[in-house]
């Protein structure tokens, strides 16, 4: 078994279909100390090739693809991988693999950053070995597809550009943005109150403001819903998808008379495709900024 830039003998474990090895790499060997875990398809003769490495660093360093994540609610620990499948072959890489495999990426908070990764397997569960094998097979199939040229076709490259745009969109967020989002979440009630006070100033005699567990703020006239407002702490896709769904689901007017509004932090861009969806759904935007203890609102924009 070869590990660049040197070679050494290690023990290989296999079940006649898959193999894996394990080797600790310290600071004298690599810049980021880690546990090296190569996995691949097993064969009785010839060289064993690693399809994917599930390396885990000894510290929280996102330059290494593998890591562990803990579910804050259940306490369950999961093996994660950021999708960086290498090998130097044309058509192989993180974005090609993620796009080809249609992998579901989840955000994981760690230290002062958030990164996107694929859930490989729960740790110490009855399904751990099966789930790891499934991910290894996915990497094997991907590399075989790349060898056939399937990851460099015009359609595949178009999918990769779309996926890469999403990936960059998320990864480009700065630490400060995440800290602001936490503040927005903690001040959600203040933001709703600001919308309430702003709307109350122009409230007609037959109109009534209300809110419940599903609607951040609504305006009724004669018992009929006329306006609905949803406050979100970021312009990330998942937040926008949720917000659009909420105002559409809870708009019970059924005749298009209810005005829909999203209240979003100022200074955050909305992806073009989502902006077009907002226009189609006739949803207007109100932007907010936090200035000390005050909440400033912009005028609604279609």
C-alpha positions as CSV (number, residue, x, y, z in Angstrom):
1,X,0.0,0.0,0.0
2,X,1.5,3.4,-1.1
3,X,1.1,6.7,0.7
4,X,2.8,9.6,-1.0
5,X,5.5,10.7,-0.7
6,X,6.8,7.4,0.7
7,X,5.7,3.8,1.0
8,X,5.4,1.5,3.9
9,X,3.8,-1.8,4.8
10,X,0.5,-1.6,6.6
11,X,-2.2,-4.0,7.6
12,X,-5.2,-4.1,5.1
13,X,-8.6,-5.3,6.3
14,X,-11.2,-6.6,3.8
15,X,-14.4,-8.5,3.3
16,X,-13.5,-9.8,-0.2
17,X,-15.4,-6.8,-1.7
18,X,-13.9,-3.7,0.0
19,X,-10.7,-3.0,1.8
20,X,-9.4,-0.3,4.1
21,X,-6.2,0.6,5.9
22,X,-5.4,2.8,8.9
23,X,-2.3,4.8,9.7
24,X,-1.6,7.7,12.0
25,X,0.3,10.5,10.3
26,X,2.0,12.9,12.7
27,X,3.5,16.4,12.3
28,X,6.8,15.0,11.1
29,X,5.0,13.4,8.1
30,X,2.2,15.8,7.1
31,X,1.4,19.5,7.8
32,X,-2.0,18.6,9.2
33,X,-1.7,15.5,11.5
34,X,-4.5,13.0,10.9
35,X,-5.6,9.4,10.9
36,X,-5.2,8.2,7.3
37,X,-8.1,5.9,6.2
38,X,-7.9,4.8,2.5
39,X,-10.8,2.7,1.2
40,X,-11.3,0.9,-2.1
41,X,-12.5,-2.2,-4.0
42,X,-10.7,-5.4,-3.0
43,X,-9.0,-7.9,-5.3
44,X,-6.8,-10.9,-4.5
45,X,-3.9,-9.9,-6.8
46,X,-2.4,-6.7,-8.1
47,X,-2.2,-3.3,-6.6
48,X,-5.0,-2.0,-4.3
49,X,-6.2,1.4,-5.4
50,X,-7.8,3.8,-3.0
51,X,-11.2,5.0,-4.2
52,X,-11.6,7.5,-1.5
53,X,-9.9,8.6,1.7
54,X,-11.9,9.1,4.9
55,X,-9.2,10.9,6.7
56,X,-9.9,12.6,10.0
57,X,-7.6,15.3,11.3
58,X,-6.5,15.4,14.9
59,X,-7.7,19.0,15.1
60,X,-10.6,20.9,13.5
61,X,-9.1,21.7,10.2
62,X,-11.3,21.9,7.1
63,X,-8.4,21.2,4.7
64,X,-8.9,17.6,5.5
65,X,-12.0,16.1,3.9
66,X,-13.2,13.8,6.7
67,X,-14.4,14.8,10.1
68,X,-16.8,13.9,12.9
69,X,-19.9,15.9,13.7
70,X,-22.2,15.6,16.7
71,X,-26.0,16.2,16.6
72,X,-26.6,18.8,19.3
73,X,-30.1,17.4,20.0
74,X,-29.6,13.6,20.0
75,X,-25.9,13.4,20.8
76,X,-25.3,11.1,17.9
77,X,-21.9,11.3,16.2
78,X,-21.5,11.1,12.4
79,X,-18.7,10.6,10.0
80,X,-18.7,13.4,7.5
81,X,-16.9,14.0,4.2
82,X,-16.8,17.2,2.2
83,X,-16.9,15.4,-1.2
84,X,-13.3,16.1,-2.1
85,X,-12.7,12.8,-4.0
86,X,-9.2,13.0,-5.6
87,X,-7.0,10.9,-7.8
88,X,-5.6,13.2,-10.5
89,X,-7.9,11.7,-13.2
90,X,-9.7,14.0,-15.6
91,X,-13.3,14.7,-14.5
92,X,-12.5,13.9,-10.9
93,X,-12.9,16.4,-8.1
94,X,-15.1,17.7,-5.4
95,X,-17.7,19.5,-7.5
96,X,-17.9,16.8,-10.2
97,X,-18.4,14.1,-7.5
98,X,-21.1,16.1,-5.6
99,X,-22.9,16.9,-8.8
100,X,-22.7,13.4,-10.3
101,X,-23.7,11.7,-7.0
102,X,-26.6,14.1,-6.3
103,X,-25.3,14.2,-2.7
104,X,-27.3,15.9,0.0
105,X,-25.1,18.5,1.7
106,X,-25.7,19.6,5.2
107,X,-24.2,22.6,7.0
108,X,-22.0,21.7,10.0
109,X,-21.0,24.3,12.6
110,X,-17.5,24.0,14.0
111,X,-15.5,26.6,15.9
112,X,-15.8,29.8,14.0
113,X,-16.9,28.5,10.7
114,X,-19.6,26.5,8.9
115,X,-18.9,23.9,6.2
116,X,-21.0,21.8,3.9
117,X,-20.5,18.0,4.0
118,X,-22.1,14.7,3.2
119,X,-23.2,12.4,6.0
120,X,-21.2,9.2,5.4
121,X,-22.4,7.1,8.4
122,X,-23.4,7.3,12.0
123,X,-20.6,6.2,14.4
124,X,-21.1,3.0,16.5
125,X,-24.5,2.2,14.9
126,X,-25.6,-1.2,13.5
127,X,-25.6,0.4,10.0
128,X,-22.1,2.0,10.2
129,X,-20.2,-0.6,8.1
130,X,-23.0,-0.7,5.5
131,X,-23.2,3.0,5.2
132,X,-19.4,3.4,4.9
133,X,-19.4,0.7,2.2
134,X,-22.2,2.5,0.3
135,X,-20.1,5.7,0.3
136,X,-17.0,3.9,-0.9
137,X,-19.0,2.2,-3.7
138,X,-20.3,5.6,-4.7
139,X,-16.7,6.9,-5.0
140,X,-15.8,3.8,-7.1
141,X,-18.8,4.2,-9.4
142,X,-18.0,7.9,-9.8
143,X,-14.4,7.2,-10.8
144,X,-15.5,4.6,-13.3
145,X,-17.9,7.1,-14.7
146,X,-15.1,9.7,-15.0
147,X,-13.0,7.1,-16.8
148,X,-15.8,6.7,-19.3
149,X,-15.9,10.5,-19.8
150,X,-19.4,10.8,-18.3
151,X,-18.4,13.6,-15.9
152,X,-17.1,15.8,-18.7
153,X,-20.0,15.8,-21.1
154,X,-21.7,19.2,-21.7
155,X,-24.7,18.2,-19.6
156,X,-22.5,17.0,-16.7
157,X,-20.4,20.2,-16.9
158,X,-23.6,22.3,-16.8
159,X,-24.7,20.5,-13.7
160,X,-21.3,21.0,-12.1
161,X,-21.5,24.8,-12.8
162,X,-24.9,24.9,-11.2
163,X,-23.7,22.9,-8.2
164,X,-20.5,24.8,-7.9
165,X,-22.4,28.1,-7.8
166,X,-24.4,26.8,-4.9
167,X,-21.3,25.5,-3.2
168,X,-19.5,28.8,-3.6
169,X,-22.5,30.7,-2.5
170,X,-22.5,28.9,0.8
171,X,-18.7,28.7,1.3
172,X,-18.2,32.3,0.5
173,X,-20.1,33.4,3.7
174,X,-17.8,35.0,6.2
175,X,-17.6,34.4,9.9
176,X,-19.1,37.9,10.5
177,X,-22.1,36.9,8.5
178,X,-22.7,33.9,10.7
179,X,-22.4,36.1,13.9
180,X,-24.8,38.6,12.5
181,X,-27.3,35.8,11.7
182,X,-27.1,34.6,15.3
183,X,-27.9,38.1,16.4
184,X,-30.8,38.3,14.0
185,X,-32.2,35.0,15.4
186,X,-31.9,36.3,18.9
187,X,-33.7,39.5,18.0
188,X,-36.4,37.9,15.9
189,X,-39.1,39.2,18.3
190,X,-37.7,42.8,18.0
191,X,-37.9,42.6,14.2
192,X,-41.5,41.3,14.2
193,X,-42.3,44.1,16.7
194,X,-40.8,46.7,14.3
195,X,-42.9,45.3,11.4
196,X,-46.0,45.4,13.7
197,X,-45.3,49.1,14.7
198,X,-44.6,50.1,11.1
199,X,-47.8,48.5,9.8
200,X,-49.9,49.7,12.8
201,X,-49.3,53.3,11.8
202,X,-51.4,52.9,8.6
203,X,-53.9,50.4,9.9
204,X,-57.5,51.0,8.8
205,X,-60.5,50.8,11.2
206,X,-61.6,47.4,9.8
207,X,-58.1,45.9,9.8
208,X,-56.6,43.8,12.6
209,X,-53.0,42.7,13.2
210,X,-52.4,39.1,14.4
211,X,-49.7,36.5,14.8
212,X,-49.6,32.8,15.7
213,X,-47.3,29.9,15.7
214,X,-47.3,29.7,11.9
215,X,-47.4,33.3,10.9
216,X,-44.9,35.9,12.1
217,X,-47.4,38.7,11.4
218,X,-50.7,39.0,9.5
219,X,-53.3,41.6,8.8
220,X,-57.0,40.6,8.6
221,X,-59.9,42.7,7.4
222,X,-63.4,41.5,8.2
223,X,-61.9,38.2,9.2
224,X,-60.2,37.7,5.9
225,X,-56.4,37.5,5.6
226,X,-55.1,40.5,3.6
227,X,-51.4,40.5,4.4
228,X,-48.9,38.0,5.6
229,X,-45.3,38.7,6.7
230,X,-42.5,36.2,7.4
231,X,-39.2,37.2,9.0
232,X,-36.0,35.3,8.2
233,X,-32.5,35.8,9.6
234,X,-30.6,35.1,6.4
235,X,-30.9,35.0,2.6
236,X,-29.5,31.5,2.4
237,X,-31.4,29.2,0.1
238,X,-32.9,27.0,2.8
239,X,-34.2,30.0,4.7
240,X,-35.7,31.5,1.5
241,X,-37.2,28.1,0.5
242,X,-38.8,27.8,3.9
243,X,-40.1,31.4,3.9
244,X,-41.7,31.1,0.4
245,X,-43.4,27.9,1.5
246,X,-44.7,29.5,4.7
247,X,-46.3,32.5,3.1
248,X,-47.8,30.4,0.3
249,X,-49.1,27.6,2.6
250,X,-50.6,30.0,5.1
251,X,-52.1,32.4,2.6
252,X,-55.7,31.2,2.9
253,X,-57.2,33.9,0.7
254,X,-57.3,31.6,-2.4
255,X,-58.2,34.5,-4.6
256,X,-54.9,36.4,-4.8
257,X,-56.1,39.3,-2.6
258,X,-53.6,38.6,0.1
259,X,-50.3,40.5,-0.1
260,X,-47.2,38.4,0.8
261,X,-44.0,39.8,2.3
262,X,-40.6,38.4,3.3
263,X,-38.7,40.4,5.9
264,X,-34.9,39.8,5.3
265,X,-31.6,41.2,6.5
266,X,-30.3,44.1,4.4
267,X,-27.0,43.7,2.5
268,X,-27.5,40.0,1.7
269,X,-28.0,39.1,-2.0
270,X,-30.8,36.8,-3.1
271,X,-29.9,34.2,-5.8
272,X,-31.3,35.1,-9.2
273,X,-33.5,32.0,-9.6
274,X,-35.0,32.6,-6.1
275,X,-35.6,36.2,-7.0
276,X,-37.5,35.1,-10.1
277,X,-39.6,32.7,-8.0
278,X,-40.5,35.6,-5.6
279,X,-41.7,37.6,-8.6
280,X,-43.8,34.7,-9.9
281,X,-45.3,34.1,-6.4
282,X,-46.0,37.9,-6.1
283,X,-44.0,38.1,-2.9
284,X,-42.6,41.5,-1.9
285,X,-39.5,42.2,0.2
286,X,-38.9,44.4,3.2
287,X,-35.3,44.7,4.4
288,X,-34.2,45.3,7.9
289,X,-31.0,46.4,9.7
290,X,-30.1,46.3,13.3
291,X,-28.7,49.6,14.6
292,X,-27.9,49.2,18.3
293,X,-31.3,48.5,20.0
294,X,-33.3,49.8,17.0
295,X,-34.6,47.9,14.0
296,X,-34.7,49.9,10.7
297,X,-37.1,48.8,8.0
298,X,-37.0,49.6,4.3
299,X,-40.1,50.1,2.2
300,X,-41.6,47.0,0.6
301,X,-40.1,46.1,-2.8
302,X,-41.7,43.8,-5.4
